[in-house]
Amino acid sequence: IDFKLLMQSTDNLDLAMQLFNQAKFISRSVDYTKADAFDGLIRVYKKKLELNNLSEEQRQEYLNNIEIDQAERNFINQKLQRKV
């Protein structure tokens, strides 16, 4: 999958978010896929923050999601002794 192509429009961002959320939930807690899913979600949230039509509430939600997902990703990578 070409993720750069997926992230060119808001519809594609929503699709990417759904895919990464699915991967996050079906992956085991000590799996590289789970950490990669969190990383993908962080990238989608950052891309969505670049959109001009977001409300302040949506912006804050994405910022909170980034913070939470970064902590989860880092925890999993630490458990896997994975350096990224």
N, C-alpha and C positions, 0 to 999 in steps of 0.2 A: 504494500500500500504506500502510495506517495503522500505522506502526511502534509507536505507543503501544499500540494494541490487540494487536499481536504480542507485546509485552513484558509482558503481564499474567500469564503463567504460565510455569513452567519449560519446558513443552513448546514454547510459542511462542518462548521464548528460544533453545532448541536449533534450532528452525526458522530463526530470524533469523540465528543464528550460521552455519548451513549456507549460507544465501543470501549473506551477506557474505563468507564464505570462498570461495565459488564466484566471486563478482564480483572478489575480490582476485586469484585465480589466472588468470582469463581476460582481465583488463584489462591494457593495456600499461603499462609502468612510468612513462610520462609522460602518463598519462590521469587526468582528474579523477575518473573512476569508481573507480580504484584507491585514491586518497586517501580518497574517500568510503567505500569498503568498509572500509578500516582504521579510519576514524572510527566506522562502525557497529559494528564488532567491539569497539572500546573501550567503547562505550556498553553493549553486551550484557554484556561482562565486568564492568563496574561494577554493572550490574543484578543479575548473578549473585552478586556479592559481598554484596549485601544479603540473600541467602537465609541462613537460620539453620542449615540442615542440611549445610553444607559442612565437609569436613575441613580441617585446617590445610594439608595438602598441596595440596588443590584451591584454597584461598585464595591460596597462594603462587604456584601456577601461573597463576591469573588475574592477579595483580599483575605477574608477569613478562611475561605476554602484553601487558598494558596498556603496560608500559614499552617493549617491543620495537615494538609497533604504533604507539605515539605517535612514536617515532623515525622509523619508515618513513613515516608520514603526513606528518610535518613535512618530511622530506627531499624527498618528492614535491611537496608544496606549494611548497617553496622552488624546486625546479627549474621549476615552472610559474609562478613569481612570483605565486603566489596568496596573498592575504591572507584569513585566515579569522577 
